[in-house]
Amino acid sequence: MHEYSIVQSLLDSCDVHVRQNNAKKVTKVVIKIGVLSGVEPHLLNEAFEAFKQNSVCHEALLDINIQKVKVSCNKCLAESELEKNEFICPKCGSFDINVLDGEEMYLMSLELE
């Protein structure tokens, strides 16, 4: 389960931000997870709850935002969010598309105290 290593990296990053900002702890962690990232949000949340206890995030709330797949069409130039895992342009039906968002996980913000 790679969510454990992701959470450890997230906690390490939080620790760095706390030290850089002379804070005492993190109260909220906001992340964005793309549906194609391979990260299971519920498993990530469980891992965060388990590992945060001995960290600067011991009282932190984890806010997970799910990012749908966003694509751009090379034929009609439209940008769209896909509702299904069908990699075709919803506007013109072309398969000639580029994925713009929805494949990665980002730390969006931290609330520090």
All heavy atoms as an XYZ file, in Angstrom:
886
protein
N       0.847     -1.174      0.000
C       0.000      0.000      0.000
C       0.897      1.243      0.000
O       1.515      1.571      1.004
C      -0.901     -0.046      1.232
C      -1.901      1.063      1.287
S      -3.295      0.633      2.319
C      -2.932      1.575      3.756
N       1.009      1.908     -1.135
C       1.917      3.044     -1.255
C       1.389      4.300     -0.578
O       2.098      5.288     -0.450
C       2.274      3.301     -2.721
C       1.158      3.821     -3.551
N       0.111      3.041     -3.982
C       0.929      5.055     -4.040
C      -0.712      3.779     -4.694
N      -0.249      4.993     -4.743
N       0.147      4.269     -0.106
C      -0.397      5.411      0.624
C       0.424      5.706      1.880
O       0.544      6.864      2.293
C      -1.874      5.190      0.977
C      -2.840      5.407     -0.159
C      -2.902      4.272     -1.180
O      -2.321      3.195     -0.941
O      -3.524      4.454     -2.226
N       1.011      4.662      2.500
C       1.839      4.868      3.689
C       3.044      5.738      3.371
O       3.370      6.664      4.112
C       2.296      3.541      4.286
C       1.208      2.721      4.930
C       1.305      1.348      4.980
C       0.082      3.310      5.494
C       0.316      0.578      5.574
C      -0.915      2.558      6.090
C      -0.787      1.193      6.131
O      -1.773      0.441      6.716
N       3.719      5.446      2.271
C       4.895      6.247      1.908
C       4.492      7.655      1.486
O       5.230      8.620      1.740
C       5.712      5.559      0.819
O       4.962      5.391     -0.347
N       3.333      7.800      0.873
C       2.841      9.129      0.494
C       2.575      9.958      1.746
O       2.953     11.127      1.835
C       1.576      9.025     -0.386
C       1.924      8.415     -1.732
C       0.915     10.385     -0.548
C       0.719      8.035     -2.572
N       1.931      9.344      2.732
C       1.647     10.053      3.979
C       2.942     10.430      4.687
O       3.064     11.540      5.223
C       0.716      9.233      4.901
C       0.698      9.786      6.317
C      -0.697      9.209      4.333
N       3.919      9.551      4.692
C       5.192      9.885      5.339
C       5.840     11.084      4.659
O       6.335     11.991      5.324
C       6.144      8.695      5.332
C       7.397      8.941      6.156
C       7.090      9.307      7.599
O       6.430      8.562      8.310
N       7.550     10.471      8.035
N       5.815     11.135      3.341
C       6.355     12.288      2.606
C       5.558     13.551      2.920
O       6.135     14.637      3.076
C       6.335     12.029      1.105
O       7.225     11.023      0.763
N       4.242     13.419      3.020
C       3.379     14.548      3.344
C       3.695     15.084      4.744
O       3.823     16.293      4.943
C       1.914     14.113      3.246
C       0.844     15.158      3.489
C       0.945     16.295      2.492
C      -0.541     14.510      3.414
N       3.852     14.184      5.709
C       4.185     14.594      7.070
C       5.563     15.244      7.126
O       5.758     16.233      7.848
C       4.100     13.401      8.025
C       2.703     12.825      8.241
C       2.779     11.555      9.078
C       1.763     13.844      8.866
N       6.513     14.725      6.370
C       7.846     15.322      6.306
C       7.783     16.743      5.748
O       8.424     17.660      6.264
C       8.793     14.473      5.455
C       9.149     13.139      6.088
O       8.925     12.965      7.310
O       9.645     12.256      5.350
N       6.979     16.919      4.715
C       6.811     18.240      4.109
C       6.157     19.206      5.101
O       6.565     20.366      5.209
C       5.963     18.128      2.840
O       5.808     19.374      2.236
N       5.179     18.731      5.834
C       4.518     19.563      6.849
C       5.517     19.990      7.910
O       5.518     21.153      8.343
C       3.358     18.810      7.482
S       1.946     18.579      6.381
N       6.366     19.077      8.323
C       7.380     19.379      9.332
C       8.314     20.485      8.844
O       8.642     21.412      9.586
C       8.158     18.109      9.678
C       9.064     18.292     10.864
O       8.569     18.700     11.935
O      10.272     18.035     10.724
N       8.728     20.410      7.596
C       9.597     21.438      7.012
C       8.902     22.792      7.025
O       9.489     23.806      7.423
C      10.022     21.045      5.576
C      10.667     22.214      4.849
C      10.940     19.839      5.606
N       7.634     22.837      6.624
C       6.889     24.104      6.585
C       6.694     24.680      7.986
O       6.757     25.904      8.166
C       5.547     23.925      5.886
C       5.663     23.783      4.399
N       5.953     24.835      3.563
C       5.547     22.701      3.598
C       6.009     24.418      2.317
N       5.767     23.111      2.312
N       6.468     23.828      8.966
C       6.315     24.295     10.343
C       7.617     24.953     10.811
O       7.600     26.048     11.385
C       5.894     23.130     11.277
C       6.125     23.478     12.743
C       4.435     22.776     11.054
N       8.749     24.302     10.553
C      10.042     24.868     10.966
C      10.351     26.161     10.222
O      10.819     27.135     10.824
C      11.154     23.846     10.767
C      11.184     22.805     11.881
C      12.379     21.886     11.810
N      12.060     20.769     10.914
C      12.714     20.479      9.808
N      13.745     21.186      9.432
N      12.351     19.467      9.053
N      10.080     26.202      8.920
C      10.378     27.398      8.120
C       9.553     28.607      8.549
O       9.969     29.744      8.371
C      10.126     27.124      6.636
C      11.160     26.257      5.978
C      10.822     25.940      4.526
O       9.687     26.098      4.077
N      11.821     25.469      3.799
N       8.366     28.345      9.087
C       7.459     29.434      9.459
C       7.365     29.652     10.967
O       6.474     30.371     11.429
C       6.072     29.160      8.871
C       6.071     29.256      7.367
O       6.088     30.352      6.824
N       6.084     28.113      6.689
N       8.268     29.034     11.718
C       8.274     29.161     13.178
C       6.903     28.891     13.787
O       6.468     29.596     14.704
C       8.785     30.541     13.604
C      10.225     30.744     13.217
O      11.041     29.838     13.333
N      10.550     31.929     12.729
N       6.221     27.888     13.269
C       4.907     27.504     13.784
C       5.069     26.375     14.797
O       6.169     25.824     14.970
C       4.004     27.062     12.632
N       3.975     26.041     15.455
C       4.000     24.968     16.450
C       3.416     23.675     15.901
O       3.852     22.587     16.260
C       3.236     25.385     17.695
C       3.896     26.520     18.410
C       3.155     26.898     19.647
C       3.883     28.075     20.200
N       3.609     28.671     21.323
N       2.401     23.826     15.041
C       1.739     22.633     14.518
C       0.936     22.982     13.264
O       0.715     24.141     12.942
C       0.826     22.010     15.565
C      -0.324     22.911     15.999
C      -1.155     22.253     17.086
C      -2.254     23.191     17.556
N      -3.079     22.596     18.595
N       0.480     21.943     12.601
C      -0.395     22.068     11.436
C      -1.808     21.762     11.905
O      -2.040     20.777     12.609
C       0.014     21.082     10.317
C      -0.944     21.159      9.149
C       1.440     21.337      9.868
N      -2.763     22.619     11.529
C      -4.158     22.378     11.910
C      -5.001     21.862     10.753
O      -6.041     21.252     10.965
C      -4.803     23.652     12.483
O      -4.707     24.698     11.520
C      -4.118     24.065     13.773
N      -4.536     22.113      9.517
C      -5.288     21.639      8.349
C      -4.330     21.407      7.190
O      -3.456     22.232      6.931
C      -6.353     22.653      7.951
C      -7.279     22.182      6.844
C      -8.387     23.194      6.602
C      -9.374     22.729      5.581
N     -10.430     23.734      5.342
N      -4.531     20.280      6.501
C      -3.751     19.919      5.318
C      -4.743     19.751      4.166
O      -5.678     18.957      4.269
C      -2.984     18.602      5.537
C      -2.216     18.214      4.284
C      -2.066     18.685      6.749
N      -4.554     20.521      3.103
C      -5.438     20.427      1.940
C      -4.630     19.852      0.778
O      -3.585     20.393      0.406
C      -6.012     21.807      1.547
C      -6.940     21.675      0.343
C      -6.745     22.447      2.718
N      -5.123     18.740      0.233
C      -4.461     18.107     -0.907
C      -5.450     17.916     -2.043
O      -6.667     17.890     -1.838
C      -3.811     16.754     -0.530
C      -4.861     15.771     -0.005
C      -2.697     16.939      0.466
C      -4.323     14.374      0.245
N      -4.896     17.806     -3.246
C      -5.694     17.501     -4.436
C      -5.189     16.180     -4.984
O      -3.984     16.011     -5.180
C      -5.547     18.608     -5.474
C      -6.306     18.339     -6.759
C      -6.233     19.516     -7.715
C      -4.953     19.525     -8.478
N      -4.930     20.475     -9.603
N      -6.116     15.256     -5.200
C      -5.759     13.947     -5.740
C      -6.485     13.755     -7.068
O      -7.706     13.800     -7.122
C      -6.155     12.806     -4.778
C      -5.439     12.946     -3.445
C      -5.855     11.457     -5.410
C      -5.858     11.920     -2.413
N      -5.732     13.548     -8.120
C      -6.318     13.263     -9.427
C      -6.858     11.845     -9.468
O      -6.278     10.934     -8.869
N      -7.964     11.658    -10.172
C      -8.576     10.324    -10.240
C      -7.675      9.313    -10.938
O      -7.826      8.110    -10.728
C      -9.976     10.351    -10.897
C     -10.950     11.160    -10.070
C      -9.929     10.882    -12.311
N      -6.709      9.779    -11.722
C      -5.774      8.877    -12.390
C      -4.444      8.746    -11.658
O      -3.512      8.126    -12.168
C      -5.502      9.367    -13.824
C      -6.681      9.399    -14.774
C      -6.246      9.950    -16.135
C      -7.298      8.020    -14.932
N      -4.345      9.288    -10.455
C      -3.075      9.298     -9.720
C      -2.689      7.936     -9.165
O      -1.527      7.710     -8.832
C      -3.139     10.301     -8.569
O      -4.052      9.850     -7.578
N      -3.648      7.052     -9.021
C      -3.369      5.751     -8.413
C      -3.441      5.782     -6.900
O      -3.174      4.788     -6.241
N      -3.807      6.921     -6.335
C      -3.931      7.065     -4.883
C      -5.395      6.868     -4.500
O      -6.281      7.481     -5.087
C      -3.445      8.458     -4.424
C      -3.643      8.637     -2.924
C      -1.995      8.673     -4.809
N      -5.621      6.007     -3.530
C      -6.969      5.762     -3.021
C      -7.234      6.728     -1.871
O      -6.610      6.611     -0.804
C      -7.103      4.318     -2.535
C      -7.022      3.294     -3.638
C      -8.219      3.337     -4.566
O      -9.317      3.761     -4.144
O      -8.049      2.946     -5.733
N      -8.145      7.695     -2.058
C      -8.381      8.706     -1.026
C      -8.727      8.134      0.350
O      -8.213      8.612      1.365
C      -9.542      9.529     -1.592
C      -9.423      9.364     -3.067
C      -8.931      7.963     -3.267
N      -9.572      7.116      0.423
C      -9.948      6.583      1.736
C      -8.765      5.897      2.423
O      -8.608      5.987      3.641
C     -11.158      5.650      1.628
C     -10.896      4.348      0.954
N     -10.797      4.232     -0.416
C     -10.680      3.112      1.462
C     -10.548      2.973     -0.723
N     -10.456      2.274      0.392
N      -7.898      5.242      1.653
C      -6.712      4.622      2.234
C      -5.703      5.684      2.676
O      -5.041      5.535      3.712
C      -6.058      3.664      1.237
C      -6.868      2.430      0.855
C      -6.133      1.613     -0.206
C      -7.170      1.575      2.077
N      -5.599      6.755      1.901
C      -4.710      7.845      2.263
C      -5.185      8.491      3.565
O      -4.388      8.785      4.454
C      -4.642      8.881      1.146
C      -3.601      9.975      1.361
C      -2.203      9.426      1.103
C      -3.870     11.146      0.465
N      -6.474      8.688      3.691
C      -7.037      9.277      4.907
C      -6.778      8.374      6.111
O      -6.396      8.857      7.185
C      -8.533      9.540      4.736
C      -9.086     10.371      5.861
O      -8.564     11.435      6.158
N     -10.130      9.881      6.504
N      -6.978      7.077      5.948
C      -6.720      6.132      7.037
C      -5.249      6.158      7.448
O      -4.931      6.157      8.642
C      -7.118      4.715      6.631
C      -8.612      4.484      6.567
C      -8.966      3.086      6.093
O      -8.082      2.210      6.034
O     -10.149      2.873      5.771
N      -4.356      6.185      6.469
C      -2.922      6.224      6.754
C      -2.549      7.533      7.450
O      -1.759      7.540      8.399
C      -2.116      6.051      5.469
N      -3.133      8.633      7.011
C      -2.864      9.929      7.633
C      -3.286      9.907      9.102
O      -2.537     10.349      9.983
C      -3.589     11.046      6.877
C      -3.308     12.418      7.412
C      -2.140     13.083      7.079
C      -4.210     13.055      8.249
C      -1.870     14.347      7.571
C      -3.955     14.322      8.746
C      -2.780     14.973      8.409
N      -4.480      9.397      9.360
C      -4.978      9.327     10.742
C      -4.073      8.455     11.607
O      -3.843      8.754     12.780
C      -6.414      8.823     10.775
C      -7.428      9.803     10.216
C      -7.476     11.127     10.965
O      -7.435     11.123     12.208
O      -7.535     12.180     10.299
N      -3.553      7.383     11.048
C      -2.703      6.463     11.808
C      -1.328      7.054     12.096
O      -0.802      6.877     13.200
C      -2.555      5.150     11.052
N      -0.743      7.756     11.134
C       0.635      8.217     11.267
C       0.796      9.640     11.791
O       1.892     10.041     12.159
C       1.378      8.093      9.937
C       1.615      6.675      9.527
C       1.029      6.169      8.381
C       2.410      5.841     10.290
C       1.241      4.854      7.996
C       2.627      4.526      9.923
C       2.042      4.030      8.779
N      -0.270     10.415     11.831
C      -0.148     11.813     12.241
C       0.091     11.987     13.738
O       0.556     13.031     14.177
C      -1.384     12.611     11.821
C      -2.611     12.367     12.681
C      -3.771     13.234     12.240
C      -4.940     13.117     13.208
N      -6.041     13.997     12.802
N      -0.199     10.976     14.539
C      -0.180     11.103     15.995
C       1.133     11.613     16.562
O       1.140     12.399     17.494
C      -0.571      9.773     16.643
C      -1.964      9.303     16.280
C      -3.036     10.367     16.471
O      -3.043     11.083     17.458
N      -3.934     10.493     15.500
N       2.248     11.197     16.052
C       3.557     11.613     16.572
C       4.234     12.613     15.644
O       5.437     12.537     15.414
C       4.453     10.388     16.779
C       3.896      9.465     17.837
O       3.357      9.910     18.841
N       3.998      8.177     17.604
N       3.442     13.546     15.131
C       3.980     14.518     14.176
C       3.416     15.902     14.464
O       2.570     16.070     15.350
C       3.612     14.104     12.743
O       2.252     14.384     12.476
N       3.854     16.875     13.675
C       3.322     18.240     13.803
C       1.874     18.322     13.334
O       1.217     19.339     13.511
C       4.185     19.264     13.026
C       5.571     19.378     13.630
C       4.239     18.933     11.546
N       1.371     17.244     12.768
C      -0.015     17.183     12.277
C      -0.938     16.426     13.229
O      -2.035     16.036     12.841
C      -0.048     16.506     10.910
S       0.799     17.414      9.618
N      -0.515     16.242     14.472
C      -1.277     15.390     15.390
C      -2.725     15.825     15.592
O      -3.573     15.002     15.890
C      -0.559     15.247     16.739
C      -0.400     16.515     17.495
N       0.614     17.401     17.215
C      -1.119     17.046     18.504
C       0.503     18.432     18.036
N      -0.529     18.245     18.824
N      -3.029     17.117     15.398
C      -4.408     17.599     15.517
C      -4.987     18.056     14.180
O      -6.059     18.650     14.134
C      -4.473     18.751     16.520
C      -4.105     18.348     17.928
C      -4.107     19.529     18.887
O      -4.573     20.620     18.514
O      -3.627     19.347     20.011
N      -4.287     17.784     13.109
C      -4.669     18.328     11.797
C      -5.829     17.576     11.156
O      -5.982     16.367     11.304
C      -3.477     18.299     10.847
N      -6.613     18.342     10.431
C      -7.684     17.810      9.593
C      -7.114     17.649      8.187
O      -6.427     18.546      7.686
C      -8.861     18.792      9.564
C      -9.958     18.542      8.542
C     -10.758     17.298      8.944
C     -10.872     19.732      8.441
N      -7.388     16.517      7.562
C      -6.967     16.287      6.176
C      -8.153     16.548      5.265
O      -9.191     15.893      5.376
C      -6.465     14.857      5.988
C      -6.002     14.481      4.582
C      -4.813     15.334      4.146
C      -5.645     13.003      4.515
N      -8.019     17.522      4.386
C      -9.061     17.895      3.428
C      -8.617     17.406      2.046
O      -7.620     17.897      1.508
C      -9.257     19.404      3.443
C     -10.407     19.878      2.578
O     -11.070     19.047      1.912
O     -10.647     21.098      2.538
N      -9.337     16.436      1.504
C      -8.984     15.840      0.216
C      -9.946     16.326     -0.861
O     -11.158     16.140     -0.747
C      -9.026     14.300      0.289
C      -8.040     13.785      1.335
C      -8.746     13.693     -1.085
C      -8.104     12.282      1.568
N      -9.390     16.953     -1.890
C     -10.173     17.391     -3.048
C      -9.858     16.452     -4.209
O      -8.689     16.276     -4.559
C      -9.818     18.829     -3.434
C     -10.137     19.803     -2.325
O     -11.253     19.846     -1.843
N      -9.151     20.563     -1.891
N     -10.891     15.868     -4.788
C     -10.723     14.946     -5.910
C     -10.767     15.742     -7.215
O     -11.717     16.484     -7.465
C     -11.825     13.863     -5.917
C     -11.913     13.162     -4.557
C     -11.603     12.879     -7.060
C     -10.655     12.454     -4.115
N      -9.724     15.572     -8.031
C      -9.644     16.254     -9.323
C     -10.035     15.304    -10.440
O      -9.412     14.272    -10.628
C      -8.222     16.772     -9.570
C      -7.998     17.379    -10.937
C      -8.832     18.617    -11.173
O      -8.843     19.511    -10.343
N      -9.532     18.671    -12.289
N     -11.087     15.666    -11.168
C     -11.466     14.892    -12.348
C     -10.399     15.054    -13.427
O      -9.557     15.945    -13.353
C     -12.810     15.381    -12.896
C     -13.980     15.079    -12.008
C     -15.262     15.562    -12.659
C     -16.466     15.258    -11.793
N     -17.708     15.739    -12.416
N     -10.484     14.226    -14.435
C      -9.542     14.309    -15.556
C      -9.941     15.487    -16.438
O     -11.080     15.579    -16.897
C      -9.540     13.002    -16.384
C      -8.587     13.130    -17.562
C      -9.155     11.821    -15.506
N      -8.991     16.387    -16.649
C      -9.203     17.531    -17.524
C      -8.359     17.316    -18.766
O      -7.181     16.982    -18.672
C      -8.797     18.826    -16.817
C      -9.105     20.067    -17.609
C      -8.778     21.313    -16.805
C      -9.097     22.555    -17.604
N      -8.759     23.777    -16.855
N      -8.980     17.494    -19.941
C      -8.291     17.256    -21.206
C      -8.435     18.455    -22.136
O      -9.343     19.262    -21.991
C      -8.842     15.987    -21.926
C      -8.613     14.744    -21.098
C     -10.319     16.136    -22.280
N      -7.514     18.514    -23.086
C      -7.642     19.481    -24.171
C      -7.668     18.683    -25.469
O      -6.947     17.700    -25.628
C      -6.500     20.494    -24.179
O      -5.286     19.882    -24.498
N      -8.514     19.114    -26.390
C      -8.676     18.436    -27.675
C      -7.807     19.124    -28.720
O      -7.853     20.338    -28.881
C     -10.140     18.467    -28.107
S     -10.428     17.662    -29.695
N      -7.011     18.328    -29.414
C      -6.157     18.868    -30.471
C      -6.936     19.155    -31.755
O      -6.438     19.858    -32.621
C      -5.001     17.906    -30.760
C      -4.059     17.801    -29.581
O      -3.736     18.793    -28.939
N      -3.631     16.592    -29.270
N      -8.142     18.621    -31.859
C      -8.945     18.832    -33.069
C      -9.808     20.096    -32.949
O      -9.735     20.979    -33.779
C      -9.810     17.607    -33.339
C     -10.588     17.688    -34.635
C     -11.309     16.398    -34.923
C     -12.078     16.514    -36.225
N     -12.818     15.288    -36.508
N     -10.643     20.171    -31.887
C     -11.556     21.317    -31.758
C     -11.055     22.362    -30.764
O     -11.687     23.407    -30.585
C     -12.959     20.861    -31.375
S     -13.129     20.293    -29.669
N      -9.932     22.072    -30.089
C      -9.271     22.978    -29.147
C     -10.049     23.228    -27.851
O      -9.706     24.118    -27.076
C      -8.919     24.310    -29.810
C      -8.066     24.209    -31.087
C      -7.818     25.588    -31.662
C      -6.756     23.490    -30.807
N     -11.084     22.445    -27.602
C     -11.873     22.588    -26.373
C     -11.128     21.982    -25.189
O     -10.391     21.014    -25.332
C     -13.224     21.904    -26.539
N     -11.336     22.570    -24.011
C     -10.870     21.993    -22.757
C     -12.091     21.500    -22.004
O     -13.078     22.222    -21.892
C     -10.099     23.012    -21.922
C      -8.746     23.337    -22.488
C      -7.901     24.198    -21.563
O      -8.311     24.454    -20.407
O      -6.824     24.623    -21.999
N     -12.028     20.269    -21.491
C     -13.181     19.658    -20.843
C     -12.741     18.787    -19.684
O     -11.609     18.309    -19.641
C     -13.944     18.758    -21.830
O     -14.221     19.416    -23.029
N     -13.674     18.551    -18.753
C     -13.472     17.550    -17.711
C     -14.232     16.307    -18.135
O     -15.386     16.390    -18.573
C     -13.997     18.039    -16.367
C     -13.068     18.980    -15.672
C     -13.479     19.275    -14.238
O     -14.619     18.944    -13.839
O     -12.658     19.847    -13.518
N     -13.585     15.163    -18.016
C     -14.217     13.910    -18.394
C     -15.089     13.411    -17.255
O     -14.668     13.383    -16.104
C     -13.171     12.856    -18.756
C     -12.221     13.200    -19.900
C     -11.272     12.037    -20.156
C     -12.989     13.566    -21.159
N     -16.293     13.011    -17.575
C     -17.209     12.457    -16.580
C     -17.003     10.960    -16.409
O     -17.307     10.403    -15.381
C     -18.663     12.752    -16.979
C     -18.996     14.238    -17.008
C     -18.831     14.914    -15.649
O     -19.167     14.300    -14.614
O     -18.350     16.057    -15.619
N     -16.498     10.307    -17.446
C     -16.239      8.870    -17.427
C     -14.786      8.646    -17.824
O     -14.122      9.549    -18.315
C     -17.132      8.139    -18.431
C     -18.607      8.352    -18.266
C     -19.339      7.580    -19.340
C     -20.675      8.172    -19.659
N     -21.317      7.548    -20.774
N     -14.322      7.433    -17.650
C     -12.962      7.095    -18.092
C     -12.955      6.729    -19.573
O     -12.444      5.702    -19.977
C     -12.384      5.954    -17.252
C     -11.895      6.434    -15.912
O     -11.646      7.617    -15.724
N     -11.763      5.528    -14.981
N     -13.540      7.597    -20.374
C     -13.519      7.457    -21.830
C     -12.699      8.614    -22.361
O     -13.098      9.769    -22.252
C     -14.937      7.516    -22.397
C     -15.798      6.357    -21.957
C     -17.232      6.482    -22.458
O     -17.620      7.552    -22.978
O     -17.974      5.505    -22.310
N     -11.545      8.307    -22.909
C     -10.627      9.351    -23.316
C     -10.912      9.819    -24.737
O     -10.124      9.624    -25.661
C      -9.184      8.880    -23.135
C      -8.844      8.775    -21.678
C      -9.128      7.623    -20.962
C      -8.301      9.852    -21.015
C      -8.853      7.544    -19.614
C      -8.027      9.787    -19.668
C      -8.302      8.626    -18.960
N     -12.074     10.458    -24.847
C     -12.486     11.107    -26.096
C     -12.988     12.504    -25.749
O     -13.459     12.753    -24.644
C     -13.575     10.309    -26.850
C     -14.829     10.148    -26.003
C     -13.057      8.966    -27.307
C     -16.006      9.551    -26.739
N     -12.867     13.406    -26.683
C     -13.335     14.766    -26.472
C     -14.855     14.761    -26.355
O     -15.548     14.289    -27.269
C     -12.899     15.661    -27.631
S     -13.549     17.351    -27.516
N     -15.405     15.274    -25.252
C     -16.860     15.323    -25.109
C     -17.540     16.286    -26.076
O     -18.734     16.195    -26.316
C     -17.085     15.773    -23.669
C     -15.767     15.906    -23.028
C     -14.713     15.718    -24.056
N     -16.768     17.190    -26.656
C     -17.340     18.191    -27.578
C     -17.446     17.661    -29.011
O     -18.470     17.804    -29.646
C     -16.486     19.462    -27.580
C     -16.277     20.075    -26.237
C     -17.474     20.869    -25.791
C     -17.108     21.636    -24.541
N     -18.084     21.661    -23.524
N     -16.347     17.022    -29.513
C     -16.344     16.626    -30.926
C     -16.141     15.127    -31.150
O     -16.224     14.655    -32.275
C     -15.285     17.417    -31.696
S     -13.576     16.920    -31.341
N     -15.833     14.375    -30.087
C     -15.659     12.932    -30.220
C     -14.277     12.480    -30.674
O     -14.046     11.295    -30.879
N     -13.338     13.397    -30.773
C     -11.988     13.049    -31.218
C     -11.233     12.301    -30.112
O     -11.408     12.565    -28.927
C     -11.215     14.322    -31.577
O      -9.861     14.025    -31.849
N     -10.369     11.384    -30.546
C      -9.486     10.676    -29.616
C      -8.147     11.408    -29.466
O      -7.313     11.010    -28.670
C      -9.226      9.249    -30.106
C     -10.435      8.364    -30.001
C     -11.247      8.147    -31.105
C     -10.770      7.766    -28.803
C     -12.360      7.334    -31.019
C     -11.887      6.948    -28.698
C     -12.685      6.731    -29.804
N      -7.951     12.466    -30.226
C      -6.703     13.230    -30.228
C      -6.746     14.277    -29.108
O      -7.003     15.459    -29.341
C      -6.502     13.891    -31.593
C      -5.130     14.527    -31.727
O      -4.254     14.281    -30.875
O      -4.956     15.296    -32.702
N      -6.522     13.813    -27.882
C      -6.614     14.688    -26.721
C      -5.335     14.593    -25.884
O      -4.589     13.620    -25.979
C      -7.834     14.345    -25.843
C      -7.764     12.904    -25.338
C      -9.140     14.618    -26.579
C      -8.830     12.547    -24.328
N      -5.117     15.609    -25.066
C      -4.015     15.642    -24.100
C      -4.607     15.779    -22.708
O      -5.519     16.589    -22.495
C      -3.086     16.841    -24.353
C      -2.383     16.751    -25.677
O      -1.924     15.690    -26.083
N      -2.305     17.877    -26.364
N      -4.086     15.035    -21.760
C      -4.521     15.149    -20.377
C      -3.818     16.353    -19.747
O      -2.595     16.447    -19.772
C      -4.218     13.864    -19.583
C      -4.585     14.033    -18.114
C      -4.960     12.677    -20.179
N      -4.610     17.271    -19.184
C      -4.075     18.474    -18.556
C      -3.992     18.351    -17.041
O      -3.116     18.933    -16.409
C      -4.949     19.692    -18.893
C      -5.113     20.037    -20.363
C      -6.112     21.178    -20.524
C      -3.767     20.417    -20.964
N      -4.932     17.618    -16.447
C      -4.996     17.514    -14.997
C      -5.713     16.227    -14.618
O      -6.484     15.685    -15.402
C      -5.738     18.720    -14.413
C      -5.412     18.986    -12.957
O      -4.676     18.194    -12.336
O      -5.894     20.005    -12.423
N      -5.437     15.758    -13.401
C      -6.115     14.574    -12.903
C      -5.226     13.360    -12.750
O      -5.689     12.284    -12.399
N      -3.916     13.534    -12.997
C      -2.994     12.410    -12.910
C      -2.087     12.478    -11.680
O      -1.355     11.540    -11.419
C      -2.091     12.362    -14.142
C      -2.818     12.089    -15.419
C      -1.871     12.042    -16.610
O      -1.157     13.034    -16.855
O      -1.858     11.002    -17.288
N      -2.126     13.576    -10.939
C      -1.146     13.779     -9.884
C      -1.811     14.081     -8.543
O      -3.023     14.258     -8.454
C      -0.219     14.939    -10.276
C       0.507     14.659    -11.571
C       1.263     15.861    -12.105
O       1.024     16.983    -11.647
O       2.078     15.653    -12.994
N      -0.968     14.143     -7.526
C      -1.407     14.551     -6.202
C      -0.588     15.768     -5.800
O       0.627     15.788     -6.000
C      -1.176     13.432     -5.193
C      -1.598     13.793     -3.801
S      -1.241     12.471     -2.639
C      -0.665     13.444     -1.271
N      -1.253     16.790     -5.269
C      -0.578     18.015     -4.861
C      -0.938     18.391     -3.433
O      -2.096     18.244     -3.024
C      -1.015     19.206     -5.742
C      -0.588     19.134     -7.170
C      -1.494     18.794     -8.152
C       0.713     19.434     -7.541
C      -1.112     18.738     -9.485
C       1.107     19.384     -8.867
C       0.180     19.038     -9.834
O       0.557     18.985    -11.139
N       0.028     18.923     -2.717
C      -0.239     19.588     -1.454
C      -0.655     21.000     -1.827
O       0.140     21.775     -2.375
C       1.026     19.601     -0.581
C       0.954     20.426      0.705
C      -0.166     19.928      1.618
C       2.294     20.391      1.418
N      -1.914     21.339     -1.573
C      -2.437     22.628     -2.001
C      -2.197     23.735     -0.954
O      -1.823     24.838     -1.301
C      -3.942     22.526     -2.294
C      -4.287     21.504     -3.376
S      -3.511     21.848     -4.967
C      -4.410     23.286     -5.470
N      -2.433     23.402      0.317
C      -2.216     24.410      1.356
C      -2.127     23.771      2.732
O      -2.575     22.627      2.928
C      -3.338     25.467      1.345
O      -4.569     24.888      1.730
N      -1.552     24.536      3.643
C      -1.460     24.134      5.045
C      -1.945     25.296      5.898
O      -1.696     26.464      5.569
C      -0.003     23.853      5.446
C       0.704     22.687      4.801
C       2.165     22.670      5.238
C       0.040     21.381      5.154
N      -2.624     24.973      6.982
C      -2.941     25.978      7.999
C      -2.051     25.665      9.187
O      -2.049     24.551      9.697
C      -4.417     25.920      8.388
C      -5.335     26.410      7.307
C      -6.806     26.396      7.704
O      -7.121     26.199      8.895
O      -7.640     26.566      6.799
N      -1.281     26.672      9.586
C      -0.321     26.509     10.669
C      -0.743     27.324     11.876
O      -1.395     28.351     11.761
C       1.072     26.979     10.215
C       1.638     26.357      8.946
C       2.960     27.018      8.589
C       1.813     24.870      9.090
N      -0.312     26.847     13.030
C      -0.578     27.583     14.262
C       0.739     27.817     14.965
O       1.618     27.002     15.000
C      -1.520     26.756     15.148
C      -1.986     27.489     16.380
C      -2.976     26.669     17.158
O      -4.119     26.517     16.680
O      -2.588     26.160     18.223
